[in-house]
Amino acid sequence: MSYLALYRKYRSKNFEELVGQDAVKQTLMNALKLQKISHAYLFSGPRGTGKTSVARLFAKALNCEHGIGEICNDCPSCNAINEGSHPDVIEIDAASNSGVDEVRELIEKVKYAPIQSRYKIYIIDEVHMMTNNAFNALLKTLEEPPSYVIFILCTTEPYKLLPTILSRCQRYEFKKISDSELKNLLVRVLKNEGVMCSNDALNLIVELSNGGARDSLSILDQVISYAGQNIEEKDVIKMFGLISSSEKIRLLEDIKSRNSLKVLKTYEEFLSRNIDLPRLVRELLALLKDGLVYSKTRDKNLITSSKEEDAKEIMLKFSENELASYIDLLLKCQNEFKTTSDPNFLFEIYLLKMLSFVDDAKPSVNREIVVDKQPEIKAQNIEVSHEKSAKPTFFVEKKVEPEPQKQDIVPPKLKPSTVEFSTLVNEGETREISQDQLIELTIISNKEERKVLLNKWSALSQLINDPNDGSYASLLLDSRPYIVTNFNLILLCDYKTTAKKINIIQNQEGLSHLVKRILGRKVCLYALNRDESTELIKKYRNLEELNHLPKKGDVEDKKIF
């Protein structure tokens, strides 16, 4: 006899064996008990969560020779459904039968009564693959089929179905199966198969399954083929190109110690091993989160993804501020994976940002003002002299020996504020100012105060974990002081979305409150993105060449809003 894959061998044969989906199971069992049978059902949810299995169980319960609601797995009807050979239970793959001609053929056969059972049941898998014309052809039959016909539609993408189809079906949502339920399933299968598997390896298989019972059994099947009858964690790691906990911790340690060369060499090694970088980011986030939770609670029961010893090691090697800042950066990286065309480049950039954060926390790089003699170079920070004839100046990184202690500017220690603000919003009415206003602010900007504020800016990282101030502090850390006057502060952001969020009127109160605690006074805030700063520099230079720049004495320092 040919080998039978584990996911087929251990497919649920009755509702009691079904893993997860308790709400769906209970509702269908009650409907069978009360004989309230609908003519059309829609099963939707992630792959491998039991949609087709439940459809077959429901078909068996409807046609079992021992009565509606029974599943004996012994009568000719149940056995035929188990074997996929029942003449009255027709399974159709819509991915390969998506056209209107196939649907018309189906409709033509619907009018014929069942051959040997009570009901004629059509199970249409991947129904979202059907064309609109095919759906339209099916509509009338789906709404008013013969009394002996039942349709069960299965899909992973219900939003692709026409509203007219959705309205004709009873809809059942299948959820991802919990890790504990998947683990119990795998333990049962391993016991029946006589295979030994370490707990760490089992946890990795469950994690890789991402809530799918079929995926978990397929992965286990592969691992057994690779490792034999004794499975260890290293077997799963090697087979699926994963990163061990010790490697992840070592990478974070190198980031903390600012060992840029070692971090980038590790990154190159990951690329050579074809590591799934989005997955690595998820795993680093889980490790850092568990370390932060353990640091705050010392309760191993609250650790969800890591071993207690790994969470403890993270707690001992990193401060809570460092953990929170790394988590914040990696969350942004994870979000940008959805839109980037080059995940490798994106991950490398965020590794460098994590290294830069540590440099900000413990400054080892000073900034020196130099005159830019090449106008075509894109500037990140503009610092314009008050003299009309002066050239705009820019900040460049320059490694120098640390200044004497008396000249160091120590970031202030910030405690969570007692003032509560409304939740930070992503959409809303924004404030806008003209380039002419920005040029006037540039002319009267205070260079020395801007330099001091730049050194104090990293103090905001102390508030990232605070439930009230955290979102505002995180947003400000995505910007940097750009132009400072007595009444105004212009910020520079790398991304348009960040600048837009800062400029939303509803967010201004919370942001201004945090800035006041660092700057010492309340100011009006406005943010520019890179493109806007480039345009500002161009206009400033054009006005300067034409000798049309306003004089410092003619510009009044007043609130922009």
C-alpha positions as CSV (number, residue, x, y, z in Angstrom):
1,M,0.0,0.0,0.0
2,S,1.3,3.5,-0.8
3,Y,2.3,5.9,2.0
4,L,-0.5,8.0,3.3
5,A,0.4,11.6,4.4
6,L,-0.2,12.3,8.0
7,Y,-2.7,15.1,7.4
8,R,-4.8,12.6,5.4
9,K,-4.3,9.8,7.8
10,Y,-5.4,11.8,10.8
11,R,-8.2,13.8,9.2
12,S,-11.1,14.1,11.6
13,K,-13.6,11.2,11.2
14,N,-16.2,12.7,13.5
15,F,-17.0,16.0,15.3
16,E,-15.3,14.8,18.5
17,E,-12.0,14.5,16.7
18,L,-12.1,17.9,15.2
19,V,-9.3,20.2,16.4
20,G,-10.5,23.7,17.4
21,Q,-13.5,25.5,15.8
22,D,-15.7,24.8,18.9
23,A,-18.3,27.4,17.9
24,V,-18.7,26.1,14.4
25,K,-18.9,22.5,15.6
26,Q,-21.5,23.3,18.3
27,T,-23.7,25.3,15.9
28,L,-23.7,22.6,13.2
29,M,-24.3,19.8,15.7
30,N,-27.3,21.7,17.1
31,A,-28.7,22.3,13.6
32,L,-28.4,18.6,12.9
33,K,-30.1,17.7,16.2
34,L,-33.0,20.1,15.5
35,Q,-33.0,19.2,11.8
36,K,-32.7,22.9,10.9
37,I,-30.8,22.3,7.7
38,S,-30.0,25.3,5.4
39,H,-29.7,24.9,1.6
40,A,-26.3,26.8,1.4
41,Y,-23.4,27.2,3.7
42,L,-20.2,29.3,3.5
43,F,-17.1,28.1,5.4
44,S,-14.4,30.8,5.4
45,G,-11.1,31.1,7.1
46,P,-7.3,30.5,6.9
47,R,-5.9,27.5,5.1
48,G,-5.6,24.2,7.0
49,T,-8.1,25.1,9.7
50,G,-10.7,22.4,8.9
51,K,-13.2,23.9,6.3
52,T,-13.2,20.9,3.9
53,S,-13.0,18.4,6.8
54,V,-16.1,19.9,8.5
55,A,-17.9,19.9,5.1
56,R,-17.3,16.2,4.8
57,L,-18.3,15.6,8.4
58,F,-21.5,17.5,7.8
59,A,-22.2,15.5,4.7
60,K,-21.7,12.3,6.6
61,A,-24.0,13.4,9.4
62,L,-26.7,14.3,6.8
63,N,-26.5,11.0,4.9
64,C,-25.4,8.4,7.6
65,E,-27.7,5.4,7.4
66,H,-28.2,5.4,11.2
67,G,-30.0,8.8,11.0
68,I,-29.4,12.5,10.6
69,G,-26.8,13.7,13.0
70,E,-25.1,10.4,13.3
71,I,-21.6,9.6,12.0
72,C,-20.9,5.9,12.4
73,N,-18.0,5.6,9.9
74,D,-19.2,2.1,9.3
75,C,-22.2,2.3,6.9
76,P,-21.7,2.3,3.1
77,S,-22.5,6.0,3.0
78,C,-19.9,7.1,5.7
79,N,-17.3,4.8,4.1
80,A,-17.9,6.2,0.6
81,I,-17.6,9.8,1.9
82,N,-14.3,8.9,3.7
83,E,-13.0,7.4,0.5
84,G,-14.2,10.3,-1.7
85,S,-16.4,8.0,-3.8
86,H,-19.9,8.8,-2.7
87,P,-22.1,9.5,-5.8
88,D,-24.2,12.1,-3.9
89,V,-21.4,14.0,-2.3
90,I,-19.6,15.9,-5.1
91,E,-16.4,17.8,-4.3
92,I,-15.5,20.5,-6.9
93,D,-12.3,22.5,-7.1
94,A,-13.3,25.9,-8.2
95,A,-9.7,26.8,-9.0
96,S,-9.8,24.4,-12.0
97,N,-13.5,24.6,-12.6
98,S,-14.1,28.3,-12.4
99,G,-15.9,29.0,-15.7
100,V,-19.5,29.5,-16.6
101,D,-19.6,26.3,-18.7
102,E,-18.7,24.1,-15.7
103,V,-21.3,25.8,-13.5
104,R,-24.0,25.3,-16.2
105,E,-23.1,21.6,-16.2
106,L,-23.4,21.5,-12.4
107,I,-26.8,23.2,-12.6
108,E,-28.0,20.7,-15.2
109,K,-27.1,17.8,-12.8
110,V,-28.7,19.5,-9.7
111,K,-32.2,18.6,-10.9
112,Y,-31.5,14.8,-10.6
113,A,-32.4,13.2,-7.3
114,P,-29.8,11.5,-5.0
115,I,-28.8,8.1,-6.1
116,Q,-28.5,6.4,-2.7
117,S,-28.7,9.0,0.1
118,R,-31.1,11.6,1.6
119,Y,-29.2,14.6,0.3
120,K,-27.1,15.5,-2.8
121,I,-24.3,17.7,-1.4
122,Y,-22.0,19.9,-3.5
123,I,-18.7,20.9,-1.7
124,I,-17.1,23.7,-3.7
125,D,-13.6,24.4,-2.6
126,E,-11.7,27.7,-3.3
127,V,-15.0,29.1,-4.4
128,H,-13.5,32.7,-4.6
129,M,-11.7,31.5,-7.8
130,M,-15.0,31.4,-9.8
131,T,-15.5,34.1,-12.4
132,N,-18.3,36.6,-12.0
133,N,-20.2,35.1,-14.9
134,A,-20.0,31.7,-13.2
135,F,-21.3,33.2,-9.9
136,N,-24.2,34.9,-11.8
137,A,-25.1,31.6,-13.4
138,L,-25.2,29.9,-10.0
139,L,-27.2,32.6,-8.2
140,K,-30.8,31.3,-8.9
141,T,-29.9,27.7,-8.2
142,L,-28.1,28.7,-5.0
143,E,-31.1,30.6,-3.8
144,E,-33.8,28.0,-4.5
145,P,-32.2,24.6,-5.1
146,P,-34.3,21.4,-4.9
147,S,-35.1,20.3,-1.4
148,Y,-32.6,17.5,-1.5
149,V,-29.6,19.7,-2.6
150,I,-27.2,21.4,-0.2
151,F,-24.3,23.6,-1.2
152,I,-21.2,24.0,1.0
153,L,-18.8,26.7,-0.3
154,C,-15.3,26.9,1.1
155,T,-12.9,29.8,0.7
156,T,-9.9,31.5,2.3
157,E,-10.9,34.9,0.7
158,P,-14.6,35.6,1.3
159,Y,-14.2,39.3,0.5
160,K,-13.8,38.2,-3.2
161,L,-17.3,36.7,-3.3
162,L,-20.2,38.7,-4.7
163,P,-22.6,40.2,-2.0
164,T,-25.4,38.3,-3.8
165,I,-23.6,35.0,-3.1
166,L,-22.9,35.9,0.6
167,S,-26.5,36.8,1.3
168,R,-27.7,33.4,0.1
169,C,-25.5,31.4,2.5
170,Q,-25.2,30.7,6.2
171,R,-21.7,31.9,7.0
172,Y,-19.3,30.2,9.4
173,E,-15.9,31.7,10.3
174,F,-13.1,29.3,10.9
175,K,-10.3,30.7,13.2
176,K,-6.6,29.8,13.4
177,I,-6.2,26.9,15.8
178,S,-4.5,27.7,19.1
179,D,-1.0,26.5,19.8
180,S,-2.1,24.4,22.7
181,E,-4.7,22.5,20.6
182,L,-2.1,22.0,17.8
183,K,0.4,20.7,20.3
184,N,-2.1,18.2,21.7
185,L,-2.8,17.0,18.2
186,L,0.9,16.5,17.4
187,V,1.5,14.7,20.7
188,R,-1.3,12.3,19.8
189,V,0.1,11.7,16.3
190,L,3.6,11.2,17.6
191,K,2.5,8.7,20.1
192,N,0.5,6.7,17.5
193,E,3.5,6.8,15.1
194,G,6.0,5.8,17.7
195,V,8.2,8.9,17.2
196,M,10.1,10.7,19.9
197,C,10.2,14.5,19.7
198,S,11.7,17.0,22.2
199,N,9.4,19.7,23.6
200,D,11.5,22.5,22.0
201,A,11.2,20.9,18.6
202,L,7.5,20.4,19.1
203,N,7.1,24.1,20.0
204,L,9.0,25.1,16.8
205,I,6.7,23.0,14.6
206,V,3.6,24.5,16.2
207,E,5.1,28.0,15.6
208,L,5.8,27.2,12.0
209,S,2.2,25.9,11.5
210,N,0.8,29.4,12.1
211,G,-2.6,28.1,13.4
212,G,-3.1,25.4,10.7
213,A,-3.7,21.8,11.6
214,R,-2.9,20.6,8.1
215,D,0.4,22.6,8.0
216,S,1.4,21.2,11.4
217,L,1.0,17.6,10.2
218,S,2.7,18.3,6.9
219,I,5.7,19.9,8.7
220,L,5.8,17.0,11.1
221,D,5.8,14.6,8.2
222,Q,8.8,16.4,6.6
223,V,10.7,16.5,9.9
224,I,10.2,12.7,10.4
225,S,11.5,12.0,6.9
226,Y,14.6,14.1,7.7
227,A,15.3,13.2,11.4
228,G,13.8,9.7,11.7
229,Q,12.2,8.5,14.9
230,N,14.0,10.9,17.2
231,I,13.4,14.6,16.5
232,E,15.4,17.4,18.2
233,E,15.2,21.2,18.0
234,K,18.3,21.4,15.8
235,D,16.7,19.2,13.2
236,V,13.8,21.6,12.7
237,I,16.1,24.6,12.8
238,K,18.4,23.1,10.1
239,M,15.6,21.8,7.9
240,F,13.6,25.1,7.8
241,G,16.4,27.6,7.8
242,L,15.6,29.0,11.3
243,I,17.7,31.0,13.7
244,S,18.4,29.5,17.1
245,S,17.7,31.4,20.3
246,S,21.4,31.7,21.1
247,E,22.1,33.3,17.6
248,K,19.3,35.8,18.1
249,I,20.6,36.8,21.5
250,R,24.1,37.1,20.2
251,L,22.9,39.4,17.4
252,L,21.2,41.6,20.0
253,E,24.3,41.7,22.1
254,D,26.4,42.8,19.2
255,I,23.9,45.6,18.5
256,K,24.0,46.7,22.1
257,S,27.9,46.7,22.1
258,R,27.8,48.7,18.8
259,N,29.8,46.1,17.0
260,S,28.7,47.2,13.6
261,L,31.1,45.0,11.7
262,K,30.0,41.9,13.5
263,V,26.3,42.7,13.1
264,L,26.7,43.2,9.3
265,K,28.7,40.0,9.0
266,T,25.9,38.2,10.8
267,Y,23.4,39.8,8.4
268,E,25.4,38.5,5.4
269,E,25.5,35.0,6.9
270,F,21.7,35.1,7.3
271,L,21.4,36.0,3.7
272,S,23.7,33.1,2.6
273,R,21.5,30.7,4.6
274,N,18.4,32.0,2.9
275,I,16.8,33.0,6.3
276,D,13.3,34.3,6.1
277,L,13.9,37.9,7.3
278,P,10.3,38.8,8.0
279,R,10.0,35.7,10.1
280,L,13.3,36.6,11.9
281,V,11.9,40.0,12.8
282,R,8.8,38.4,14.3
283,E,11.0,36.1,16.3
284,L,13.2,38.9,17.6
285,L,10.1,40.8,18.6
286,A,8.7,37.8,20.5
287,L,12.1,37.3,22.2
288,L,12.4,41.0,23.2
289,K,8.8,41.2,24.3
290,D,9.2,38.1,26.5
291,G,12.4,39.6,28.0
292,L,10.5,42.9,28.8
293,V,7.6,41.0,30.3
294,Y,9.9,38.9,32.5
295,S,11.8,42.0,33.5
296,K,8.6,43.6,34.7
297,T,6.9,40.6,36.3
298,R,9.4,37.8,36.9
299,D,6.5,35.5,36.0
300,K,7.4,32.7,33.6
301,N,3.8,31.9,33.0
302,L,3.4,35.2,31.1
303,I,6.2,34.3,28.7
304,T,4.4,33.2,25.4
305,S,7.2,32.4,22.9
306,S,10.5,31.9,24.6
307,K,12.2,29.7,27.1
308,E,12.4,31.1,30.6
309,E,16.2,31.0,30.5
310,D,16.2,33.0,27.3
311,A,13.8,35.6,28.7
312,K,15.9,35.8,31.8
313,E,19.1,36.3,29.8
314,I,17.5,39.1,27.8
315,M,16.4,40.7,31.0
316,L,19.9,40.6,32.5
317,K,21.7,41.9,29.4
318,F,19.4,44.7,28.3
319,S,17.7,47.6,30.1
320,E,14.0,48.1,29.8
321,N,14.5,51.2,27.7
322,E,16.8,49.3,25.3
323,L,14.2,46.5,24.9
324,A,11.4,49.0,24.4
325,S,13.4,50.9,21.8
326,Y,14.4,47.8,19.9
327,I,10.8,46.6,19.9
328,D,9.6,50.0,18.5
329,L,12.1,49.9,15.6
330,L,11.4,46.2,14.8
331,L,7.7,46.9,14.8
332,K,8.2,49.6,12.2
333,C,10.4,47.3,10.2
334,Q,7.7,44.6,10.3
335,N,5.1,47.1,9.1
336,E,7.3,48.3,6.2
337,F,7.9,44.7,5.0
338,K,4.3,44.8,3.6
339,T,5.2,47.5,1.1
340,T,8.9,47.1,0.3
341,S,10.2,45.4,-2.8
342,D,13.5,44.7,-1.2
343,P,13.1,43.2,2.3
344,N,16.9,42.4,2.6
345,F,17.8,46.1,2.2
346,L,15.0,47.2,4.6
347,F,16.2,44.8,7.3
348,E,19.8,46.0,6.9
349,I,18.7,49.6,7.3
350,Y,16.9,48.8,10.5
351,L,19.9,47.0,11.9
352,L,21.8,50.2,11.3
353,K,19.1,52.2,13.0
354,M,19.2,49.9,16.0
355,L,23.0,50.5,16.2
356,S,22.4,54.3,15.9
357,F,19.9,54.2,18.7
358,V,22.6,52.9,21.0
359,D,24.9,55.6,19.8
360,D,22.3,58.2,20.7
361,A,21.9,56.7,24.1
362,K,25.7,56.8,24.8
363,P,27.1,59.4,22.4
364,S,30.3,58.4,20.8
365,V,29.9,60.6,17.7
366,N,29.9,64.4,17.9
367,R,28.4,66.6,15.2
368,E,30.5,69.3,13.6
369,I,29.1,72.1,11.5
370,V,30.7,72.6,8.2
371,V,29.9,74.7,5.2
372,D,28.5,72.7,2.2
373,K,30.3,73.8,-0.9
374,Q,28.3,71.4,-3.2
375,P,24.7,72.5,-3.5
376,E,23.7,69.4,-5.3
377,I,24.3,67.2,-2.2
378,K,21.0,66.4,-0.5
379,A,21.0,67.8,3.0
380,Q,19.3,66.2,6.0
381,N,19.5,69.1,8.4
382,I,19.7,72.7,7.5
383,E,21.3,75.3,9.8
384,V,21.3,78.7,8.2
385,S,23.4,81.5,9.5
386,H,21.7,84.8,10.4
387,E,24.1,86.7,8.1
388,K,22.5,87.5,4.7
389,S,25.6,86.5,2.7
390,A,26.3,83.3,4.6
391,K,25.9,79.9,3.0
392,P,23.5,77.3,4.4
393,T,25.3,74.9,6.7
394,F,24.6,71.2,7.3
395,F,25.4,68.6,9.9
396,V,27.8,65.8,9.0
397,E,29.0,62.8,11.1
398,K,32.6,63.2,12.2
399,K,34.2,60.9,14.7
400,V,36.3,62.9,17.2
401,E,37.7,62.4,20.6
402,P,35.1,62.9,23.4
403,E,34.8,66.5,24.6
404,P,35.7,67.2,28.2
405,Q,33.0,66.3,30.7
406,K,32.0,69.9,31.4
407,Q,30.9,70.3,27.8
408,D,28.7,67.2,27.7
409,I,25.0,67.8,27.6
410,V,23.3,65.1,29.6
411,P,19.7,64.2,28.5
412,P,17.2,65.0,31.2
413,K,15.5,62.2,33.2
414,L,11.8,62.1,32.3
415,K,9.1,60.5,34.3
416,P,5.6,59.7,32.9
417,S,3.4,62.8,33.0
418,T,0.3,62.9,35.2
419,V,-1.7,64.7,32.4
420,E,-3.8,62.4,30.2
421,F,-4.1,63.1,26.5
422,S,-6.4,61.7,23.9
423,T,-5.2,58.7,21.9
424,L,-2.7,59.5,19.0
425,V,-4.6,59.5,15.7
426,N,-3.4,58.7,12.2
427,E,-5.9,60.7,10.3
428,G,-7.4,64.2,10.8
429,E,-7.2,67.9,9.9
430,T,-3.6,69.0,9.6
431,R,-1.8,72.4,10.0
432,E,0.2,73.9,7.1
433,I,2.6,76.8,6.8
434,S,4.2,78.4,3.7
435,Q,7.8,78.2,2.6
436,D,8.0,81.9,3.1
437,Q,7.2,81.5,6.8
438,L,9.8,78.7,7.0
439,I,12.5,80.8,5.5
440,E,11.8,83.6,8.0
441,L,12.0,81.1,10.9
442,T,15.3,79.8,9.4
443,I,16.8,83.2,9.4
444,I,16.0,83.8,13.1
445,S,16.7,80.2,14.2
446,N,18.8,79.7,17.3
447,K,21.7,77.4,16.3
448,E,23.1,76.8,19.8
449,E,19.7,75.9,21.3
450,R,19.1,73.5,18.4
451,K,22.4,71.8,19.2
452,V,21.5,71.4,22.9
453,L,18.0,70.1,22.0
454,L,19.5,67.5,19.6
455,N,21.5,66.1,22.5
456,K,18.5,66.0,24.8
457,W,16.2,64.5,22.2
458,S,17.1,60.8,23.1
459,A,15.6,61.3,26.5
460,L,12.2,60.7,24.9
461,S,13.1,57.0,24.7
462,Q,12.5,56.8,28.5
463,L,8.8,57.2,27.9
464,I,8.2,54.7,25.1
465,N,6.6,52.2,27.5
466,D,4.3,54.6,29.2
467,P,0.6,54.0,28.2
468,N,-0.1,57.7,28.1
469,D,3.1,59.3,26.7
470,G,4.5,56.3,24.8
471,S,2.9,56.8,21.4
472,Y,3.7,60.5,21.4
473,A,7.3,59.9,22.5
474,S,7.8,57.3,19.8
475,L,6.4,59.6,17.1
476,L,8.8,62.4,18.2
477,L,11.8,60.0,18.2
478,D,11.0,59.5,14.5
479,S,11.8,63.1,13.9
480,R,14.6,65.5,15.0
481,P,14.9,69.2,15.8
482,Y,15.4,71.2,12.6
483,I,14.6,74.9,13.3
484,V,14.3,76.4,16.8
485,T,13.0,79.9,17.7
486,N,11.6,81.3,20.9
487,F,8.0,80.4,20.0
488,N,8.3,77.6,17.3
489,L,10.0,74.3,16.7
490,I,10.2,72.8,13.2
491,L,11.0,69.1,13.1
492,L,12.5,67.0,10.2
493,C,11.1,63.5,9.5
494,D,12.4,60.8,7.1
495,Y,8.9,59.8,6.0
496,K,5.8,61.8,4.8
497,T,3.5,59.7,7.0
498,T,5.4,60.7,10.2
499,A,5.4,64.4,9.3
500,K,1.6,64.2,8.5
501,K,0.9,62.6,11.9
502,I,2.8,65.2,13.8
503,N,0.9,68.0,12.0
504,I,-2.6,66.6,12.8
505,I,-4.2,69.2,15.0
506,Q,-5.6,66.6,17.4
507,N,-2.1,65.3,18.2
508,Q,-0.6,68.7,18.9
509,E,-1.4,69.0,22.6
510,G,0.2,65.8,23.6
511,L,3.3,66.4,21.4
512,S,3.7,70.0,22.6
513,H,3.5,68.8,26.3
514,L,6.4,66.4,25.8
515,V,8.5,68.9,23.9
516,K,8.0,71.5,26.7
517,R,9.5,69.0,29.2
518,I,12.7,68.9,27.2
519,L,12.9,72.4,25.8
520,G,11.6,74.1,29.0
521,R,8.9,76.1,27.3
522,K,5.8,75.6,25.2
523,V,6.3,76.1,21.4
524,C,4.3,75.6,18.3
525,L,5.2,72.4,16.4
526,Y,5.4,71.7,12.7
527,A,7.1,68.9,10.8
528,L,8.7,68.7,7.4
529,N,9.6,65.6,5.4
530,R,12.8,65.1,3.4
531,D,11.3,66.3,0.1
532,E,9.9,69.5,1.7
533,S,13.3,70.3,3.4
534,T,15.0,69.9,0.0
535,E,12.6,72.3,-1.6
536,L,13.1,74.7,1.3
537,I,16.9,74.7,0.7
538,K,16.5,75.3,-3.0
539,K,14.2,78.3,-2.4
540,Y,16.5,79.7,0.2
541,R,19.4,79.6,-2.1
542,N,17.5,81.1,-5.0
543,L,16.4,84.0,-2.8
544,E,19.9,84.4,-1.6
545,E,21.4,84.6,-5.1
546,L,18.8,87.2,-6.0
547,N,19.5,89.1,-2.8
548,H,15.9,88.8,-1.8
549,L,16.3,87.1,1.6
550,P,14.6,89.0,4.5
551,K,16.9,90.6,6.9
552,K,17.1,89.2,10.4
553,G,16.0,92.5,12.0
554,D,12.9,92.6,9.8
555,V,11.6,89.2,10.9
556,E,9.3,89.1,13.9
557,D,9.6,86.0,16.1
558,K,6.0,85.0,16.8
559,K,3.8,81.9,17.0
560,I,3.1,80.3,13.6
561,F,-0.3,79.0,14.8
